[in-house]
């Protein structure tokens, strides 16, 4: 079980992928070995959901995409409308309309030689859009996730801003590997000051005495679902604090949940082996999850 568990769909064997405006069967979809993203992880990305033919919260995702591009001095030579047009083109080709997950990737483009300085880039950016049939495995909401601390620390702005959704995910990948070694589905990562920040692929919330607690957001990705969860709490009489706190402050919490574009609000059932109430029908996590699902329904109407 993981925060990205999905129901396998044989249709994914025959999907078409958009590469710089051209559509290729997945078996023929290729980029150059001199691509900046492949060579150096130099690029940005977004994960986007399609439900009932509607790109959910697309404005927020594109705002973050362009902010990430600006943050790494990457010029996107096309408009947001252009990107949506390319997304719709590949969705139409694949006859997709519901329970679709898209990975949108923009790299700095091809290089003349494997050298990190952008002066070695010889062409425009590369745009790749991968759409897949991905319905969330409902068991993750029934079973919940097991999480625990890992030694990997989140970077700050002076290293690489955690707010930029870049292709350079090695920090999170190593945290994921450590979590798996320890038997956790997700690894809890601290910031440089020893405060709890986030999980390796999701944002993190704790609940104690009906009060929700999450990090300041300074050292974690500014998750779209995270922001929605905070807003929903604030507008529905649920106390939610964004603050610094240590593991000792939450180790005896009642509930916990993680958030992400793919699966939304996911309950945490075990915190370092201790059973939580997050998957109970009357849990606050369940209420917040219902509020989030209602928010999506309003958006796609």
Backbone as JSON, one array per atom type, in Angstrom:
{
  "sequence": "XXXXXXXXXXXXXXXXXXXXXXXXXXXXXXXXXXXXXXXXXXXXXXXXXXXXXXXXXXXXXXXXXXXXXXXXXXXXXXXXXXXXXXXXXXXXXXXXXXXXXXXXXXXXXXXXXXXXXXXXXXXXXXXXXXXXXXXXXXXXXXXXXXXXXXXXXXXXXXXXXXXXXXXXXXXXXXXXXXXXXXXXXXXXXXXXXXXXXXXXXXXXXXXXXXXXXXXXXXXXXXXXXXXXXXXXXXXXXXXXXXXXXXXXXXXXXXXXXXXXXXXXXXXXXXXXXXXXXXXXXXXXXXXXXXXXXXXXXXXXX",
  "N": [[0.85, -1.19, 0.0], [0.48, 2.27, -0.77], [0.74, 5.88, -0.94], [0.17, 6.36, -3.52], [-1.22, 4.25, -4.6], [-2.96, 2.42, -7.06], [-5.6, 1.22, -9.25], [-4.83, -1.2, -11.51], [-4.87, -0.76, -15.05], [-5.45, -2.14, -18.15], [-5.6, -0.59, -20.43], [-3.61, 1.26, -20.36], [-1.45, 0.24, -21.66], [-1.58, 0.99, -24.24], [-1.54, 3.74, -24.56], [-1.31, 7.12, -25.88], [1.23, 9.59, -26.04], [2.06, 12.99, -25.55], [4.58, 14.74, -27.05], [6.19, 17.61, -27.31], [4.05, 18.64, -28.8], [3.52, 16.7, -30.68], [2.0, 13.5, -31.16], [2.61, 10.31, -29.81], [2.58, 6.75, -29.75], [2.99, 4.97, -26.7], [5.09, 3.12, -26.86], [6.67, 4.19, -28.79], [7.35, 6.64, -27.93], [9.8, 8.91, -27.31], [12.62, 10.74, -26.02], [15.56, 12.81, -26.47], [18.8, 11.55, -25.5], [20.32, 13.6, -24.72], [18.74, 15.36, -23.44], [17.98, 17.86, -21.04], [16.53, 17.26, -18.73], [16.78, 14.48, -18.51], [19.59, 14.2, -18.36], [20.34, 15.82, -16.15], [18.25, 16.27, -14.41], [17.03, 18.68, -14.8], [14.46, 20.6, -14.85], [10.86, 20.98, -14.67], [7.68, 19.93, -13.25], [4.21, 18.81, -13.17], [1.52, 17.15, -11.54], [-1.67, 16.22, -12.53], [-5.19, 15.87, -12.18], [-7.89, 14.41, -13.99], [-11.29, 14.55, -13.95], [-14.46, 13.52, -14.85], [-14.23, 14.75, -17.37], [-13.06, 17.15, -16.67], [-10.32, 19.17, -15.88], [-9.0, 19.08, -12.87], [-8.71, 21.73, -10.62], [-7.0, 23.13, -12.35], [-6.08, 25.74, -12.78], [-4.66, 26.38, -10.45], [-2.61, 24.49, -10.58], [-1.24, 25.21, -12.94], [-0.43, 27.77, -12.25], [1.41, 27.16, -10.24], [3.22, 25.68, -11.77], [4.31, 27.64, -13.52], [5.39, 29.35, -11.62], [7.36, 27.69, -10.54], [8.96, 27.4, -12.8], [9.86, 30.04, -13.12], [11.29, 30.22, -10.77], [13.53, 28.6, -11.24], [14.69, 29.88, -13.3], [13.75, 29.21, -15.88], [12.5, 29.61, -19.0], [9.27, 29.45, -20.16], [8.04, 29.06, -23.26], [5.4, 29.3, -24.11], [1.87, 29.92, -23.65], [-0.45, 29.54, -20.86], [-2.88, 28.78, -21.87], [-2.04, 27.54, -24.21], [-0.78, 25.28, -23.15], [-2.94, 23.94, -21.95], [-4.36, 23.4, -24.26], [-2.65, 21.53, -25.48], [-2.77, 19.51, -23.6], [-5.49, 18.78, -23.77], [-5.47, 17.87, -26.39], [-4.01, 15.43, -26.31], [-5.58, 14.02, -24.53], [-7.96, 13.77, -25.96], [-7.1, 12.2, -28.11], [-6.6, 9.82, -26.77], [-9.1, 9.2, -25.91], [-10.01, 9.82, -23.32], [-11.67, 10.55, -20.24], [-12.26, 10.37, -17.51], [-11.09, 9.68, -14.15], [-8.34, 10.01, -14.69], [-4.85, 10.43, -14.65], [-2.44, 12.87, -15.13], [0.89, 13.47, -16.08], [2.74, 16.23, -16.43], [5.5, 17.53, -17.96], [8.24, 19.71, -18.2], [11.29, 20.24, -19.55], [14.56, 21.83, -19.62], [15.4, 21.51, -22.15], [17.26, 20.21, -25.04], [20.82, 19.44, -24.99], [24.08, 20.29, -26.28], [26.17, 18.94, -25.32], [26.89, 16.83, -22.46], [26.75, 18.85, -20.06], [26.41, 20.95, -17.24], [25.93, 23.76, -17.31], [23.56, 26.03, -18.59], [24.35, 27.26, -20.93], [25.13, 25.35, -22.68], [22.88, 24.41, -23.82], [20.95, 23.8, -26.71], [18.53, 24.05, -27.94], [14.9, 24.6, -27.9], [12.7, 24.36, -24.99], [11.65, 21.12, -23.79], [8.52, 19.63, -23.95], [6.49, 17.34, -22.34], [3.67, 15.28, -22.06], [2.1, 12.95, -20.19], [-0.59, 10.94, -20.09], [-2.54, 8.83, -18.01], [-4.7, 6.04, -17.34], [-5.8, 6.04, -14.24], [-7.2, 5.04, -11.53], [-7.77, 5.67, -8.19], [-6.82, 3.33, -5.71], [-9.29, 2.12, -3.69], [-8.81, 0.91, -1.28], [-6.82, 2.22, 0.11], [-8.02, 4.18, 1.58], [-9.5, 2.77, 3.37], [-7.68, 1.11, 4.68], [-5.54, 2.8, 5.27], [-2.37, 4.55, 5.8], [0.99, 3.71, 6.8], [3.31, 5.53, 8.59], [6.5, 7.06, 9.36], [9.47, 8.43, 10.95], [12.29, 9.47, 8.99], [15.84, 9.78, 8.29], [16.46, 11.68, 6.39], [16.61, 15.09, 5.42], [14.7, 18.04, 4.74], [15.45, 20.48, 2.21], [16.41, 24.02, 2.3], [15.7, 27.38, 1.07], [18.21, 28.32, 0.33], [19.53, 26.13, -0.58], [17.9, 24.47, -2.39], [14.88, 25.59, -3.31], [12.13, 24.18, -1.69], [9.65, 24.69, -2.62], [9.6, 24.69, -5.32], [8.54, 22.68, -7.94], [10.41, 20.55, -9.06], [12.27, 18.45, -11.4], [14.33, 17.32, -10.07], [14.29, 15.15, -7.8], [15.69, 13.67, -5.98], [16.26, 13.95, -3.24], [13.78, 13.38, -2.04], [13.35, 10.84, -3.07], [15.39, 9.32, -1.88], [14.54, 9.53, 0.75], [12.18, 8.11, 0.55], [13.19, 5.56, 0.02], [14.51, 5.04, 2.45], [12.27, 5.03, 4.13], [10.93, 2.76, 3.21], [12.77, 0.79, 3.94], [12.44, 0.86, 6.66], [9.95, -0.08, 6.92], [7.78, 1.59, 6.45], [5.1, 3.29, 4.73], [5.28, 5.91, 3.95], [7.77, 8.42, 4.48], [8.48, 10.49, 7.25], [9.72, 13.69, 7.1], [12.07, 15.97, 8.45], [12.7, 19.52, 8.9], [15.54, 21.76, 8.49], [15.81, 22.73, 11.02], [14.95, 20.86, 12.76], [12.24, 20.58, 13.04], [9.09, 19.02, 12.25], [8.31, 18.58, 8.87], [7.19, 17.48, 6.35], [5.97, 14.67, 4.38], [7.67, 12.25, 2.27], [6.46, 12.15, -0.29], [4.06, 13.36, -0.01], [2.0, 15.88, 1.6], [1.66, 16.64, 5.11], [-0.44, 16.13, 7.96], [-1.54, 16.41, 11.36], [-3.77, 15.39, 14.0], [-5.16, 16.29, 17.05], [-7.22, 16.14, 19.84], [-9.36, 17.12, 18.31], [-8.19, 19.18, 16.91], [-6.36, 20.43, 14.19], [-3.08, 20.1, 12.95], [-0.33, 21.33, 11.17], [2.73, 21.81, 9.28], [4.58, 24.94, 8.9], [4.87, 25.25, 6.23], [7.1, 26.23, 5.07], [9.25, 24.6, 4.36], [8.27, 22.65, 2.7], [6.71, 21.3, -0.28], [4.45, 23.49, -1.83], [1.69, 22.26, -1.69], [-1.17, 21.67, -3.72], [-3.47, 20.27, -2.88], [-2.95, 20.29, -0.17], [-3.24, 23.04, 0.42], [-5.98, 23.3, -0.15], [-7.07, 21.64, 1.82], [-6.38, 22.99, 4.2], [-7.8, 25.39, 3.81], [-10.44, 24.4, 3.7], [-10.74, 23.42, 6.3], [-10.56, 25.84, 7.75], [-12.86, 27.14, 6.87], [-14.9, 25.63, 7.78], [-15.23, 25.45, 10.49], [-13.2, 24.01, 11.72], [-10.43, 23.86, 13.67], [-7.27, 24.78, 12.56], [-3.85, 24.8, 12.58], [-0.91, 26.28, 11.32], [2.26, 25.74, 11.96], [5.47, 25.55, 13.7], [6.65, 22.45, 14.94], [7.68, 19.63, 16.93], [8.46, 16.07, 16.73], [7.87, 14.98, 19.19], [5.79, 16.53, 20.01], [3.6, 15.54, 18.69], [3.53, 12.81, 18.86], [1.69, 11.37, 20.32], [-0.7, 11.74, 19.06], [-4.2, 11.77, 17.99], [-5.19, 11.29, 15.42], [-4.12, 11.29, 11.95], [-3.26, 12.54, 8.7], [-2.4, 12.48, 5.19], [-1.8, 14.47, 2.25], [-2.35, 14.81, -1.29], [-2.24, 15.33, -4.85], [-2.96, 13.07, -6.37], [-4.43, 11.12, -4.75], [-5.87, 12.64, -2.99], [-7.17, 13.22, 0.18], [-5.7, 11.23, 2.52], [-5.98, 8.81, 5.01], [-3.87, 8.26, 7.87], [-2.98, 5.37, 9.37], [-1.14, 4.2, 11.04], [1.36, 5.41, 13.14], [4.59, 5.25, 13.36], [4.22, 2.6, 14.18], [2.23, 2.82, 16.09], [-1.22, 2.56, 16.56], [-3.67, 4.58, 15.0], [-6.74, 6.58, 15.0], [-7.63, 7.3, 12.56], [-8.89, 6.04, 10.36], [-11.4, 5.46, 11.22], [-14.97, 5.61, 10.96], [-16.18, 7.83, 12.14], [-14.14, 9.66, 12.32], [-12.21, 12.72, 12.35], [-10.58, 13.04, 10.19], [-11.97, 11.63, 8.23], [-14.17, 13.3, 7.93], [-12.96, 15.64, 6.92], [-11.97, 14.62, 4.56], [-14.37, 14.05, 3.2], [-15.32, 16.65, 2.88], [-13.38, 17.63, 1.15], [-13.78, 16.0, -1.11], [-16.32, 16.87, -1.8], [-15.7, 19.44, -2.53], [-14.28, 19.02, -4.89], [-16.36, 17.97, -6.45], [-18.0, 20.22, -6.67], [-16.32, 21.82, -8.17], [-16.1, 20.51, -10.65], [-18.61, 20.66, -11.72]],
  "CA": [[0.0, 0.0, 0.0], [1.22, 3.52, -0.79], [-0.09, 7.05, -1.2], [-0.12, 6.4, -4.95], [-1.77, 2.95, -5.03], [-4.02, 2.59, -8.05], [-6.12, 0.01, -9.87], [-4.18, -1.4, -12.81], [-5.78, -0.69, -16.2], [-4.75, -2.6, -19.35], [-5.62, 0.45, -21.46], [-2.37, 2.04, -20.29], [-0.46, -0.35, -22.56], [-1.74, 1.55, -25.59], [-1.77, 5.18, -24.52], [-0.49, 8.03, -26.67], [1.9, 10.6, -25.24], [2.33, 14.24, -26.26], [5.95, 15.24, -26.95], [6.35, 18.85, -28.08], [2.94, 18.85, -29.7], [3.28, 15.52, -31.51], [1.48, 12.37, -30.39], [3.3, 9.06, -30.07], [2.25, 5.59, -28.93], [3.97, 4.9, -25.62], [6.25, 2.33, -27.28], [7.46, 5.0, -29.71], [7.57, 7.95, -27.31], [11.21, 9.01, -26.91], [13.31, 12.03, -26.03], [17.0, 12.66, -26.69], [19.64, 11.28, -24.33], [20.94, 14.87, -24.38], [17.73, 16.2, -22.79], [18.43, 18.39, -19.74], [15.87, 16.54, -17.65], [17.39, 13.15, -18.4], [20.99, 14.31, -17.95], [20.62, 16.55, -14.91], [17.05, 16.56, -13.62], [16.83, 20.11, -14.97], [13.14, 20.83, -15.39], [9.76, 21.1, -13.72], [6.57, 19.03, -13.57], [2.96, 18.87, -12.42], [0.58, 16.04, -11.62], [-3.0, 16.81, -12.67], [-6.27, 14.89, -12.27], [-9.04, 14.65, -14.86], [-12.51, 13.88, -13.5], [-15.65, 13.89, -15.63], [-13.76, 15.63, -18.46], [-12.63, 18.44, -16.12], [-8.99, 19.19, -15.29], [-9.29, 19.57, -11.52], [-7.85, 22.8, -10.09], [-5.96, 23.36, -13.35], [-5.5, 27.07, -12.62], [-3.66, 26.3, -9.38], [-1.47, 23.7, -11.05], [-0.47, 25.98, -13.91], [0.22, 28.85, -11.5], [2.6, 26.58, -9.59], [4.17, 25.32, -12.83], [5.01, 28.84, -13.98], [6.2, 29.83, -10.5], [8.53, 26.81, -10.48], [9.8, 27.77, -13.94], [10.52, 31.3, -12.79], [12.23, 29.97, -9.68], [14.77, 28.0, -11.74], [15.08, 30.67, -14.49], [13.4, 28.46, -17.08], [11.49, 30.34, -19.75], [8.27, 28.65, -20.86], [7.73, 29.89, -24.43], [4.01, 29.24, -24.52], [0.93, 30.38, -22.64], [-1.21, 28.52, -20.14], [-3.89, 28.28, -22.82], [-1.34, 26.62, -25.1], [-0.56, 24.03, -22.43], [-4.25, 23.28, -21.84], [-4.67, 22.89, -25.6], [-1.86, 20.32, -25.7], [-3.34, 18.49, -22.71], [-6.75, 18.32, -24.37], [-5.16, 17.13, -27.62], [-3.63, 14.05, -26.0], [-6.74, 13.38, -23.9], [-8.89, 13.43, -27.05], [-6.52, 11.07, -28.84], [-6.73, 8.62, -25.94], [-10.51, 9.04, -25.54], [-10.01, 9.82, -21.86], [-12.56, 11.55, -19.65], [-12.48, 10.25, -16.06], [-10.08, 8.94, -13.4], [-7.1, 10.11, -15.45], [-3.76, 11.17, -14.02], [-1.51, 13.39, -16.12], [2.19, 14.01, -15.67], [3.17, 17.26, -17.35], [6.93, 17.74, -17.72], [8.95, 20.65, -19.07], [12.73, 20.28, -19.28], [15.22, 22.99, -20.23], [15.65, 21.2, -23.55], [18.43, 19.4, -25.4], [22.15, 20.02, -24.87], [25.07, 19.87, -27.27], [27.09, 18.05, -24.59], [26.43, 16.66, -21.07], [27.36, 19.86, -19.2], [25.31, 21.52, -16.48], [25.64, 25.15, -17.62], [22.56, 26.18, -19.66], [24.95, 27.74, -22.18], [25.3, 24.2, -23.58], [21.58, 24.06, -24.41], [20.94, 24.17, -28.13], [17.19, 24.09, -28.51], [13.83, 25.03, -27.01], [12.33, 23.43, -23.92], [10.9, 19.93, -24.19], [7.25, 19.46, -23.25], [5.98, 15.97, -22.39], [2.43, 15.08, -21.31], [1.8, 11.53, -20.09], [-1.88, 10.69, -19.44], [-2.76, 7.41, -17.71], [-5.91, 5.63, -16.64], [-5.37, 5.75, -12.87], [-8.21, 5.17, -10.5], [-7.19, 5.43, -6.87], [-7.22, 2.1, -5.03], [-10.11, 2.51, -2.53], [-8.31, 0.28, -0.04], [-5.94, 3.11, 0.89], [-8.85, 4.95, 2.5], [-9.96, 1.84, 4.39], [-6.54, 0.6, 5.42], [-4.68, 3.89, 5.73], [-0.93, 4.42, 5.59], [1.92, 3.64, 7.93], [4.37, 6.51, 8.38], [7.48, 7.18, 10.43], [10.58, 9.35, 10.66], [13.49, 9.06, 8.25], [16.91, 10.73, 8.58], [16.62, 12.67, 5.32], [16.14, 16.42, 5.81], [14.25, 18.9, 3.66], [16.33, 21.62, 1.96], [15.82, 25.35, 2.39], [15.83, 28.17, -0.16], [19.61, 28.51, -0.05], [19.98, 24.89, -1.24], [16.96, 24.39, -3.51], [13.58, 25.86, -2.71], [11.21, 23.04, -1.72], [8.4, 25.13, -3.25], [9.7, 24.46, -6.76], [8.24, 21.29, -8.3], [11.44, 20.26, -10.05], [12.56, 17.05, -11.71], [15.38, 16.86, -9.15], [13.55, 14.61, -6.66], [16.53, 12.67, -5.3], [16.08, 14.1, -1.8], [12.55, 12.66, -1.67], [13.53, 9.43, -3.43], [16.2, 8.7, -0.82], [13.67, 9.44, 1.93], [11.26, 7.0, 0.27], [13.96, 4.32, 0.19], [14.69, 4.85, 3.89], [10.97, 4.67, 4.69], [10.67, 1.36, 2.87], [13.66, -0.03, 4.77], [11.91, 0.85, 8.01], [8.61, -0.66, 6.89], [6.76, 2.63, 6.36], [4.62, 3.65, 3.4], [5.79, 7.26, 3.71], [8.74, 8.84, 5.48], [8.33, 11.83, 7.8], [10.97, 14.43, 6.93], [12.23, 17.18, 9.25], [13.41, 20.62, 8.26], [16.9, 21.93, 8.99], [15.75, 23.13, 12.42], [14.47, 19.74, 13.56], [10.78, 20.54, 13.07], [8.47, 18.16, 11.24], [7.96, 19.37, 7.68], [6.34, 16.86, 5.33], [6.36, 13.32, 4.0], [8.52, 12.27, 1.08], [5.71, 12.42, -1.52], [2.78, 13.96, 0.35], [2.01, 16.81, 2.72], [1.35, 15.9, 6.34], [-1.27, 16.78, 8.98], [-1.83, 15.64, 12.57], [-4.98, 15.83, 14.7], [-5.24, 15.94, 18.47], [-8.33, 16.84, 20.49], [-10.15, 17.77, 17.25], [-7.44, 20.31, 16.36], [-5.47, 20.02, 13.11], [-1.75, 20.72, 13.03], [0.55, 21.07, 10.03], [3.92, 22.65, 9.32], [4.43, 26.3, 8.37], [4.94, 25.19, 4.78], [8.34, 26.85, 4.6], [10.2, 23.61, 3.85], [7.6, 21.6, 1.94], [6.08, 21.74, -1.51], [3.16, 24.15, -1.58], [0.75, 21.33, -2.29], [-2.5, 22.17, -4.06], [-4.42, 19.61, -1.98], [-2.64, 20.82, 1.17], [-3.9, 24.34, 0.54], [-7.43, 23.1, -0.1], [-7.4, 21.06, 3.13], [-6.29, 24.07, 5.19], [-8.92, 26.29, 3.56], [-11.68, 23.73, 4.08], [-10.8, 23.43, 7.77], [-10.82, 27.21, 8.2], [-14.21, 27.57, 6.49], [-15.89, 24.69, 8.31], [-15.17, 25.41, 11.94], [-12.18, 23.07, 12.2], [-9.22, 24.61, 13.99], [-6.1, 24.29, 11.83], [-2.7, 25.66, 12.84], [0.32, 26.1, 10.56], [3.26, 26.17, 12.93], [6.6, 24.65, 13.91], [6.46, 21.5, 16.03], [8.57, 18.48, 16.91], [7.77, 14.78, 16.77], [7.38, 14.79, 20.55], [4.52, 17.26, 20.15], [2.48, 14.86, 18.02], [3.68, 11.35, 18.89], [0.5, 10.78, 20.93], [-1.87, 12.32, 18.38], [-5.35, 10.88, 17.8], [-5.34, 10.97, 14.01], [-3.2, 11.97, 11.03], [-3.54, 12.28, 7.28], [-1.51, 13.1, 4.21], [-2.53, 15.0, 1.1], [-1.66, 14.81, -2.57], [-3.13, 15.47, -6.0], [-3.45, 11.79, -6.87], [-5.43, 10.43, -3.92], [-6.59, 13.59, -2.15], [-6.96, 13.11, 1.63], [-5.46, 9.82, 2.83], [-5.77, 8.62, 6.45], [-2.7, 7.55, 8.39], [-3.48, 4.43, 10.39], [-0.07, 3.87, 11.98], [2.45, 6.36, 13.31], [5.7, 4.48, 13.94], [3.7, 1.38, 14.79], [1.1, 3.07, 16.99], [-2.49, 2.62, 15.84], [-4.43, 5.82, 15.11], [-8.18, 6.46, 14.76], [-7.89, 8.04, 11.31], [-9.76, 5.32, 9.42], [-12.73, 5.29, 11.81], [-16.03, 6.31, 10.22], [-16.48, 9.11, 12.79], [-12.9, 10.42, 12.5], [-12.15, 14.05, 11.75], [-9.97, 12.83, 8.87], [-13.05, 11.24, 7.32], [-14.98, 14.5, 7.67], [-12.18, 16.52, 6.03], [-11.93, 13.96, 3.25], [-15.68, 14.27, 2.57], [-15.35, 18.06, 2.48], [-12.52, 17.77, -0.02], [-14.46, 15.37, -2.24], [-17.41, 17.77, -2.17], [-15.06, 20.58, -3.21], [-14.0, 18.58, -6.26], [-17.64, 17.86, -7.15], [-18.42, 21.59, -7.0], [-15.43, 22.35, -9.21], [-16.29, 19.89, -11.96], [-19.98, 20.88, -12.21]],
  "C": [[0.89, 1.25, 0.0], [0.25, 4.66, -1.06], [-0.47, 7.17, -2.67], [-0.62, 5.04, -5.47], [-2.95, 3.17, -5.97], [-4.44, 1.23, -8.6], [-5.52, -0.11, -11.27], [-5.22, -1.42, -13.94], [-5.03, -1.08, -17.46], [-4.72, -1.57, -20.48], [-4.32, 1.25, -21.49], [-1.28, 1.48, -21.19], [-0.49, 0.29, -23.94], [-2.01, 3.05, -25.58], [-0.86, 5.92, -25.49], [0.02, 9.14, -25.76], [2.22, 11.81, -26.11], [3.78, 14.67, -26.0], [6.09, 16.43, -27.89], [5.28, 19.01, -29.16], [2.64, 17.7, -30.63], [2.88, 14.34, -30.63], [2.14, 11.07, -30.82], [2.71, 7.95, -29.2], [3.35, 5.42, -27.89], [5.22, 4.11, -26.0], [7.17, 3.11, -28.21], [7.82, 6.37, -29.12], [8.99, 8.03, -26.74], [11.67, 10.46, -26.9], [14.8, 11.75, -26.2], [17.72, 12.32, -25.39], [20.36, 12.55, -23.89], [19.93, 15.84, -23.75], [18.2, 16.6, -21.4], [17.79, 17.66, -18.56], [16.47, 15.18, -17.42], [18.81, 13.25, -17.85], [21.16, 14.83, -16.53], [19.4, 16.77, -14.01], [16.67, 18.02, -13.69], [15.49, 20.37, -15.65], [12.1, 20.88, -14.28], [8.62, 20.16, -14.14], [5.34, 19.34, -12.73], [2.22, 17.55, -12.59], [-0.82, 16.61, -11.58], [-4.04, 15.7, -12.82], [-7.34, 15.37, -13.25], [-10.21, 13.84, -14.33], [-13.69, 14.42, -14.29], [-15.33, 14.98, -16.65], [-13.31, 17.01, -17.97], [-11.25, 18.29, -15.5], [-9.1, 19.87, -13.93], [-8.23, 20.56, -11.03], [-6.71, 23.15, -11.05], [-5.3, 24.73, -13.19], [-4.4, 27.06, -11.56], [-2.42, 25.56, -9.84], [-0.61, 24.48, -12.03], [0.21, 27.18, -13.25], [1.5, 28.34, -10.84], [3.66, 26.2, -10.62], [4.98, 26.53, -13.27], [5.85, 29.46, -12.87], [7.47, 29.0, -10.35], [9.5, 27.15, -11.6], [10.56, 29.05, -13.66], [11.59, 31.09, -11.73], [13.54, 29.36, -10.13], [15.23, 28.67, -13.04], [14.88, 29.89, -15.78], [12.27, 29.2, -17.78], [10.56, 29.38, -20.48], [7.77, 29.48, -22.03], [6.3, 29.8, -24.93], [3.11, 29.58, -23.34], [0.26, 29.21, -21.92], [-2.3, 27.94, -21.03], [-3.28, 27.28, -23.8], [-1.16, 25.25, -24.44], [-1.87, 23.25, -22.3], [-4.66, 22.68, -23.18], [-3.93, 21.59, -25.87], [-2.34, 19.18, -24.81], [-4.61, 17.9, -23.33], [-6.52, 17.51, -25.64], [-4.85, 15.67, -27.32], [-4.76, 13.31, -25.3], [-7.74, 12.93, -24.97], [-8.39, 12.22, -27.83], [-6.72, 9.77, -28.09], [-8.17, 8.32, -25.51], [-10.67, 8.93, -24.03], [-10.95, 10.89, -21.32], [-12.72, 11.46, -18.14], [-11.42, 9.36, -15.42], [-8.76, 8.85, -14.18], [-6.08, 10.9, -14.65], [-2.76, 11.58, -15.09], [-0.21, 13.82, -15.46], [2.65, 14.96, -16.78], [4.6, 17.65, -17.01], [7.47, 18.76, -18.71], [10.42, 20.65, -18.65], [13.33, 21.51, -19.96], [15.59, 22.73, -21.68], [16.93, 20.41, -23.77], [19.73, 20.18, -25.28], [23.05, 19.53, -26.0], [26.04, 18.87, -26.67], [26.6, 17.93, -23.15], [27.16, 17.6, -20.09], [26.24, 20.64, -18.52], [24.96, 22.95, -16.85], [24.63, 25.26, -18.77], [23.13, 26.73, -20.96], [25.15, 26.6, -23.18], [23.98, 23.73, -24.18], [21.48, 24.61, -25.82], [19.53, 24.29, -28.72], [16.17, 24.61, -27.51], [13.58, 24.01, -25.91], [11.64, 22.21, -24.53], [9.66, 19.8, -23.31], [6.75, 18.04, -23.45], [4.73, 15.88, -21.52], [2.07, 13.6, -21.36], [0.46, 11.35, -19.38], [-2.07, 9.18, -19.2], [-4.13, 7.21, -17.06], [-5.49, 5.22, -15.23], [-6.48, 6.07, -11.88], [-7.59, 4.8, -9.16], [-7.72, 4.12, -6.28], [-8.02, 2.48, -3.78], [-9.63, 1.93, -1.22], [-7.42, 1.21, 0.77], [-6.74, 3.93, 1.88], [-9.39, 4.07, 3.63], [-8.82, 1.4, 5.3], [-5.69, 1.71, 6.02], [-3.21, 3.58, 5.51], [-0.18, 4.3, 6.9], [3.06, 4.6, 7.66], [5.31, 6.55, 9.58], [8.64, 8.04, 9.99], [11.71, 8.68, 9.88], [14.56, 10.12, 8.49], [17.07, 11.83, 7.54], [15.93, 13.98, 5.67], [15.73, 17.23, 4.59], [15.21, 20.08, 3.46], [15.62, 22.95, 2.23], [16.1, 26.12, 1.1], [17.27, 28.33, -0.61], [20.19, 27.27, -0.72], [19.17, 24.69, -2.52], [15.56, 24.54, -2.92], [12.65, 24.65, -2.82], [9.87, 23.41, -2.35], [8.41, 24.91, -4.75], [9.47, 22.97, -7.05], [9.18, 20.86, -9.42], [11.6, 18.77, -10.29], [13.61, 16.47, -10.78], [14.73, 16.39, -7.84], [14.38, 13.65, -5.81], [16.4, 12.75, -3.78], [14.88, 13.29, -1.31], [12.65, 11.17, -1.98], [14.32, 8.7, -2.36], [15.39, 8.55, 0.46], [12.67, 8.29, 1.77], [11.95, 5.65, 0.47], [14.16, 4.02, 1.67], [13.38, 4.43, 4.55], [10.65, 3.21, 4.43], [11.52, 0.41, 3.7], [13.1, -0.2, 6.18], [10.48, 0.3, 8.08], [7.48, 0.34, 6.83], [6.34, 2.85, 4.91], [5.15, 5.02, 2.98], [6.75, 7.62, 4.83], [8.48, 10.27, 5.93], [9.69, 12.53, 7.74], [10.95, 15.7, 7.79], [12.82, 18.3, 8.4], [14.79, 20.77, 8.91], [16.95, 22.32, 10.47], [15.21, 22.03, 13.33], [12.96, 19.67, 13.71], [10.25, 19.58, 12.0], [8.0, 19.02, 10.08], [6.9, 18.7, 6.82], [6.68, 15.39, 5.22], [7.09, 13.37, 2.66], [7.76, 12.52, -0.22], [4.34, 13.03, -1.26], [2.99, 15.01, 1.43], [1.34, 16.15, 3.92], [0.57, 16.75, 7.35], [-1.47, 15.83, 10.16], [-3.07, 16.23, 13.24], [-4.92, 15.36, 16.14], [-6.33, 16.79, 19.11], [-9.12, 17.7, 19.48], [-9.47, 19.01, 16.67], [-6.41, 19.79, 15.35], [-4.17, 20.81, 13.16], [-0.95, 20.34, 11.79], [1.72, 22.05, 10.08], [3.63, 24.04, 8.75], [4.38, 26.31, 6.85], [6.23, 25.74, 4.21], [9.26, 25.85, 3.91], [9.53, 22.47, 3.06], [7.03, 22.18, 0.65], [4.73, 22.37, -1.17], [2.06, 23.38, -2.3], [-0.61, 21.96, -2.56], [-3.54, 21.58, -3.1], [-4.2, 20.07, -0.54], [-3.36, 22.14, 1.39], [-5.4, 24.22, 0.63], [-7.86, 22.57, 1.26], [-7.39, 22.13, 4.21], [-7.48, 25.01, 5.05], [-10.24, 25.68, 4.0], [-11.84, 23.66, 5.6], [-11.22, 24.81, 8.27], [-12.25, 27.66, 7.92], [-15.31, 26.65, 7.03], [-15.75, 24.46, 9.81], [-14.2, 24.41, 12.52], [-10.89, 23.85, 12.44], [-8.01, 23.98, 13.32], [-4.96, 25.28, 12.01], [-1.54, 25.28, 11.95], [1.45, 26.64, 11.42], [4.42, 25.19, 12.97], [6.3, 23.71, 15.08], [7.4, 20.31, 15.84], [7.76, 17.18, 16.92], [7.18, 14.53, 18.15], [6.03, 15.47, 20.77], [3.33, 16.49, 19.59], [2.54, 13.33, 18.15], [2.49, 10.65, 19.53], [-0.79, 11.31, 20.31], [-2.98, 11.28, 18.21], [-5.45, 10.38, 16.36], [-4.24, 11.68, 13.21], [-3.65, 11.67, 9.61], [-2.5, 12.97, 6.41], [-2.35, 13.54, 3.02], [-1.68, 14.96, -0.16], [-2.67, 14.88, -3.7], [-3.75, 14.14, -6.39], [-4.61, 11.24, -6.05], [-6.17, 11.35, -2.97], [-6.2, 13.5, -0.68], [-6.86, 11.63, 1.99], [-5.22, 9.67, 4.34], [-4.47, 7.89, 6.76], [-3.17, 6.66, 9.52], [-2.43, 4.06, 11.42], [1.01, 4.94, 11.96], [3.56, 5.67, 14.08], [5.18, 3.3, 14.76], [2.52, 1.57, 15.72], [-0.17, 3.27, 16.19], [-3.22, 3.93, 16.09], [-5.89, 5.58, 14.74], [-8.6, 7.02, 13.4], [-8.86, 7.36, 10.37], [-11.16, 5.07, 9.98], [-13.77, 6.12, 11.04], [-16.32, 7.7, 10.8], [-15.24, 9.97, 13.0], [-13.0, 11.79, 11.85], [-11.51, 13.97, 10.36], [-11.06, 12.5, 7.85], [-13.93, 12.44, 6.96], [-14.25, 15.43, 6.69], [-12.11, 15.93, 4.63], [-13.25, 14.17, 2.5], [-15.81, 15.71, 2.09], [-14.52, 18.29, 1.22], [-13.18, 17.17, -1.26], [-15.64, 16.21, -2.73], [-16.87, 18.98, -2.92], [-14.75, 20.24, -4.66], [-15.3, 18.5, -7.06], [-18.16, 19.24, -7.56], [-17.6, 22.13, -8.17], [-15.76, 21.79, -10.59], [-17.71, 20.06, -12.5], [-19.98, 21.96, -13.29]]
}
